[in-house]
Amino acid sequence: MGCAGKKQWADRGPASKAAVVVAGAVQFALAGAAWADLVRRPADQVRGPKWRWGLVVLVNFVGPLAYFRWGRVDQALPRGAPPAP
């Protein structure tokens, strides 16, 4: 028996176990993609220090998503450049 209110792995149903495994796989995939991008991207294409974004990526789903949304500088257009016609 575990703590009251906490389900043990053996007490979970197949759908619940599958959901946990899928959520874990998505988390690892997001973090892995963010880490790979962060390592390969030059420092001038990252907003802020790369080490700080490396720590942010460690935060469950939110960290990698935040890095992809706010941590990278858009490669397509330099800052202040007008869009191509």
N, C-alpha and C positions, 0 to 999 in steps of 0.2 A: 504494500500500500504506500502511496505517496502522500503528499500534502493534500489537505482538504481543498477541493476546488480545482486542483491541477490534474489533468488527465495524463496518465502514463501512455507510452507508445502502444503498449499491448492493449490498452482499453479503447483505443481509437478504432473507428470503422475503416473499411478500405477506402472510401471516398475521402475521408479526413486525412488519412495517410498519404493518399495521392496528392491532395491539395498542398500538404506540407512539403512534399518532395518537389512538386512543380514550382512552388514559391521559392524554395531554396535554389533550384536550378536557375530560375530567372534572376535571382539576386546575384549568384555567382557569375552568370553570363554578363549582366550589366556591369558588375564591378570589374570583371576581366576585360571587357571592351573599353571601359573608361581608363583602366590602368594602361592598357596597350596604347591607346590614343595619347595619353599623357606622356608616356615614355618616348614615343616617336615624335611628338610635336615639339618644334623649337620653342624655347622659352618666350620669344617675342610674339608667339601666337597663343599664349595662355594669359588670361587676365589674372594677374597676381602671381605670387610665388608658386612654383610647381609643387614644392613640398607641402604647402597648405592644401592644395587641391588633392594631393595624395592622401592626406588625412580625411578630407571631406568624403572621398570615395569610399572610405571604410564604413560610413554611416549607411545602414540598410537602404533599400531602394532610393531614398531621398538623395544620398550623396552622389551616386553616379548620374542620376537624372539632373541634379543641380549642375554638375560639371558639364554635361552635354549642353545644357541650356545657357548657363552663364559663364562657364569657365574658359570657353574657347573663343578665340577671335575668328570671325568669319574669313575664310581663306579666299572666297570668291571675289570680294571687293575690299580693297584697302580702306581704312577709315577715312571718311570724308570724300571718297571717290564717287562720282555720279554713276548711276547704272549705265551699262552699255546700251546703245540704241538698238 
